Amino acid sequence: MKIAGKKLLMIARVLLGASLFWLVASKTDGWNLAFPLLSSPGILLAVIAFSLVGAFVEALRLTTLLRAQAVSVAFGDAARLVTAAFALNFCIPGGATGDLSKLFYLRGAHSGKGWELATAIFVDRLVGLLSMLLLVTLLGAACWPLVHDSPVIWTLFFIAAAMIAVILIFVALCLSTAPSLRRGFARTLHALPLRRHLERIAESFFRYGDHKGALLRALLLSFAGNLAGAAVFTALGWSLYPRSLFPVPAFLSMLGMFANTVTITPGGLGVGEAAFDLLFAQAGLQGGAAIMIIWRVGMLPLCLLGLGFYMAGLRPKAA
């Protein structure tokens, strides 16, 4: 696709996201419910703090997974890369944008490690998704009557559970040290085109079999970050819907965040609001888009910080 075509596609996605956001926010009680809470310093500061904690956790997780690939990155450099990636994901359509920016800048400091860096970034994203899905299923089990009575929620819950199974099977294959499995992979790759590149990718994944502790630490860090997010969503839910039962607001919000990963628009703009509104409506709670609106506003300081890092120049150094 030519550059002009890509720009037009990006503009179309941005306009689509803005239109969806306006439509959902204006046609529901989202704005009316969100505004009083946005005027409350305590609520807004809690959401901003959560965004900063999320960036801290992701930076720590990334450095942990990179070390398993024999790539050492200073935590400060990783934090700047992660913060800039948050900003890029909010400005440019496609969740891969931030990950590609990490890979681009890390390769500048670690030449010859392209496939290892790409593997670590992919595993980082996979660990983050797995921890979210695990929390979604745990909260869903605690809200089983709601899951059982709503076809929409049941479908999303089933998809989350199925994705957990697929991820765990993939992880088990990568972590296996069985010689027969490794030889089978080697024979298969030998017959494929681009064999050398595929062998390096496979070797990078298999390397985590010797660093299972790094994967476990990354998963625990990510799960702790998601628990913090669930706590913030619980506080928002109880502020908006005082009669809602625990942990319904947290479950619906985390399920909405899972749906928000469909990044047709910048940061899932409009998509997330529609998902929250629909999911909360399934529980008889109107105006669920308000929670996503508050979350987006709370993310703005982190995004502005990330844009500042990006404009100043990201130059991670080889440690």
C-alpha positions in Angstrom: 0.0 0.0 0.0 1.4 3.4 -1.0 2.1 6.1 1.7 -0.9 8.2 0.6 -3.2 5.2 0.9 -1.9 4.4 4.4 -2.4 8.0 5.5 -6.0 8.0 4.2 -6.7 4.7 5.9 -5.3 6.0 9.2 -7.4 9.2 8.9 -10.5 7.1 8.1 -9.8 5.0 11.3 -9.4 8.1 13.4 -12.6 9.6 12.1 -14.4 6.2 12.7 -13.1 6.1 16.3 -14.1 9.7 16.9 -17.5 9.1 15.4 -18.1 6.0 17.5 -16.9 7.7 20.6 -19.2 10.7 20.1 -22.2 8.4 19.2 -21.8 6.1 22.2 -21.0 9.0 24.7 -23.9 11.1 23.5 -26.6 8.4 23.0 -26.0 6.8 26.4 -25.7 8.2 29.9 -21.9 8.0 29.6 -21.2 11.7 29.7 -23.8 12.6 32.3 -22.5 9.8 34.6 -18.8 10.5 34.0 -18.7 14.2 34.5 -19.4 14.3 38.3 -16.6 11.7 38.9 -14.2 13.5 36.6 -14.8 16.5 38.9 -13.8 14.5 41.9 -10.0 14.7 42.5 -9.9 11.5 44.4 -11.4 9.4 41.6 -9.4 11.0 38.9 -6.1 10.7 40.8 -6.8 7.0 41.4 -7.2 6.4 37.7 -4.1 8.4 36.8 -2.1 6.4 39.5 -3.4 3.2 38.0 -2.1 4.2 34.6 1.3 5.0 36.0 1.4 1.7 37.9 0.5 -0.1 34.7 3.4 1.5 32.8 5.8 0.6 35.7 4.6 -3.0 35.7 4.9 -3.3 31.9 8.4 -1.9 31.9 9.5 -4.3 34.7 7.9 -7.2 32.8 9.7 -6.2 29.6 13.1 -6.0 31.2 12.6 -9.4 32.9 11.7 -11.1 29.6 14.5 -9.4 27.7 17.1 -10.6 30.2 16.0 -14.2 29.4 17.1 -13.4 25.8 20.5 -12.2 27.0 19.5 -8.6 26.3 20.0 -6.1 29.2 18.0 -2.9 29.1 18.0 -0.3 31.9 14.7 0.1 33.6 14.6 3.8 32.9 15.0 3.2 29.2 12.3 0.5 29.2 9.9 2.8 31.1 10.4 5.5 28.5 9.8 3.1 25.7 6.6 1.7 27.3 5.3 5.1 28.1 5.9 6.3 24.5 4.2 3.1 23.3 1.1 3.9 25.3 0.9 7.3 23.7 1.4 5.9 20.2 -1.3 3.3 20.7 -3.7 6.1 21.7 -2.7 8.3 18.7 -2.3 5.7 15.9 -4.7 2.9 15.0 -3.5 -0.6 15.7 -2.3 -2.0 19.0 0.9 -3.3 17.3 2.1 0.3 16.8 3.5 0.6 20.3 5.2 -2.8 20.1 6.8 -2.0 16.8 8.2 1.3 18.2 9.8 -0.7 21.1 11.4 -3.1 18.6 12.6 -0.2 16.4 14.4 1.6 19.2 15.7 -1.5 20.9 17.3 -2.7 17.7 19.2 0.5 17.5 21.0 -0.4 20.7 21.2 -4.2 20.2 22.1 -4.8 16.6 22.0 -8.5 15.5 19.4 -9.3 18.2 16.3 -8.5 16.0 14.6 -11.9 16.3 15.3 -12.2 20.0 13.9 -8.7 20.7 10.8 -9.5 18.6 10.3 -12.7 20.5 10.6 -11.0 23.9 8.1 -8.3 22.9 5.7 -10.9 21.6 6.0 -12.9 24.8 5.5 -9.8 26.8 2.2 -9.1 25.0 1.2 -12.7 25.4 1.9 -12.7 29.1 -0.1 -9.5 29.5 -3.1 -11.0 27.6 -2.9 -14.3 29.6 -2.9 -12.5 32.9 -6.0 -10.4 31.9 -7.8 -13.5 30.6 -7.0 -15.4 33.8 -8.5 -12.6 35.9 -11.5 -12.4 33.6 -12.3 -16.1 34.1 -11.8 -15.9 37.9 -14.1 -12.9 38.2 -16.5 -14.5 35.8 -16.6 -17.7 38.0 -17.5 -15.4 40.9 -20.3 -13.9 38.9 -21.5 -17.1 37.4 -25.3 -16.3 37.5 -24.7 -13.2 35.4 -22.5 -15.2 32.9 -25.0 -17.9 32.7 -28.0 -15.6 32.0 -26.4 -13.4 29.4 -25.6 -14.9 25.9 -23.3 -11.9 25.2 -21.3 -12.3 28.4 -21.3 -16.1 28.1 -19.8 -15.9 24.6 -17.0 -13.5 25.6 -16.3 -15.6 28.7 -16.1 -18.8 26.5 -13.7 -17.0 24.1 -11.5 -15.9 27.0 -11.4 -19.4 28.4 -10.6 -20.9 24.9 -7.8 -18.3 24.4 -6.3 -19.3 27.7 -6.2 -23.0 26.6 -4.6 -22.0 23.3 -2.0 -19.8 25.0 -1.2 -22.5 27.6 -0.7 -25.2 24.9 1.6 -22.8 23.0 3.6 -22.0 26.1 3.9 -25.7 27.0 5.4 -26.5 23.6 7.8 -23.6 23.9 8.9 -24.6 27.5 9.2 -28.3 26.7 12.7 -29.6 26.9 11.8 -33.0 25.4 14.5 -33.9 22.8 12.0 -35.6 20.5 9.9 -32.4 20.3 12.9 -30.2 19.6 14.1 -32.6 16.9 10.6 -32.6 15.3 10.6 -28.9 15.2 14.1 -28.9 13.7 13.1 -31.3 10.9 9.9 -29.3 10.1 11.8 -26.0 10.0 14.5 -27.5 7.8 12.0 -28.1 5.0 10.5 -24.6 5.1 11.6 -21.5 3.3 13.5 -18.8 5.3 14.8 -21.7 7.4 17.5 -19.8 9.2 15.2 -17.0 10.4 12.6 -19.5 11.6 15.3 -21.5 13.4 16.4 -18.3 15.3 12.7 -17.5 16.2 12.2 -21.1 17.4 15.4 -21.0 19.4 14.4 -17.7 21.0 11.1 -19.2 22.1 12.7 -22.4 23.4 15.2 -20.3 25.4 12.4 -19.5 27.8 12.4 -23.2 28.7 15.7 -22.5 30.5 14.2 -19.3 32.1 10.9 -20.4 33.4 11.4 -18.2 36.5 11.5 -15.1 34.3 8.2 -16.1 32.7 6.6 -16.7 36.1 7.8 -13.4 37.5 6.5 -11.6 34.4 3.1 -13.3 34.8 2.8 -12.5 38.5 3.8 -8.9 37.8 1.2 -8.6 35.1 -1.5 -10.3 37.2 -0.8 -7.9 40.1 -1.1 -4.9 37.7 -4.5 -6.3 36.5 -5.6 -6.7 40.1 -4.8 -3.0 40.7 -6.9 -2.2 37.6 -9.8 -4.3 38.9 -9.7 -2.5 42.2 -9.9 0.9 40.4 -12.8 -0.4 38.2 -14.5 -1.6 41.4 -14.3 1.8 43.0 -15.6 3.4 39.8 -18.4 0.9 39.5 -19.5 1.4 43.1 -19.4 5.2 42.7 -21.6 5.0 39.6 -23.8 2.0 40.7 -23.9 1.9 44.5 -26.3 -1.1 44.5 -24.1 -3.3 42.2 -22.9 -6.5 43.7 -19.2 -7.3 44.2 -17.4 -8.2 41.9 -19.7 -7.4 39.0 -18.3 -4.0 38.2 -14.7 -5.3 38.1 -15.7 -8.4 36.0 -17.7 -6.4 33.4 -14.9 -3.8 33.2 -12.1 -6.3 32.7 -14.3 -8.1 30.1 -14.8 -4.7 28.4 -11.0 -4.1 28.4 -10.6 -7.5 26.7 -13.1 -6.4 24.1 -11.2 -3.1 23.8 -8.2 -5.0 22.4 -9.9 -5.0 19.1 -8.0 -2.0 17.8 -9.7 -1.0 14.7 -9.6 2.6 15.9 -6.8 4.4 17.9 -6.7 2.8 21.4 -10.1 1.2 20.6 -11.7 4.6 20.7 -15.4 4.2 20.5 -15.1 0.4 20.5 -14.3 0.3 24.2 -17.1 2.6 25.1 -19.6 0.6 23.1 -18.4 -2.7 24.7 -18.7 -1.2 28.2 -22.1 0.1 27.6 -23.4 -3.2 26.2 -21.8 -5.3 28.9 -23.1 -3.2 31.8 -26.5 -3.1 30.2 -26.5 -6.9 30.4 -26.4 -6.6 34.1 -29.2 -3.9 34.1 -26.7 -1.1 34.6 -27.1 1.8 32.1 -24.3 4.1 31.0 -21.4 1.8 31.4 -19.5 3.8 28.8 -18.9 6.3 31.6 -16.2 4.0 33.1 -14.3 3.8 29.8 -14.6 7.6 29.4 -13.1 8.2 32.9 -10.4 5.6 32.1 -9.4 7.5 28.9 -9.2 10.8 30.7 -7.1 9.3 33.4 -4.7 7.9 30.7 -4.1 11.4 29.2 -1.3 12.4 31.6 0.6 9.2 30.8 0.1 9.7 27.1 1.3 13.2 27.3 4.4 12.1 29.2 5.0 9.4 26.5 4.7 11.9 23.7 7.2 14.1 25.6 9.7 11.2 25.7 9.0 10.5 22.0 9.6 14.1 20.9 12.7 14.3 23.0 14.1 11.2 21.4 14.2 7.6 22.6 17.8 6.4 22.7 18.1 3.2 24.8 21.6 2.2 25.4 23.1 -1.3 25.5 23.8 -2.1 29.2 
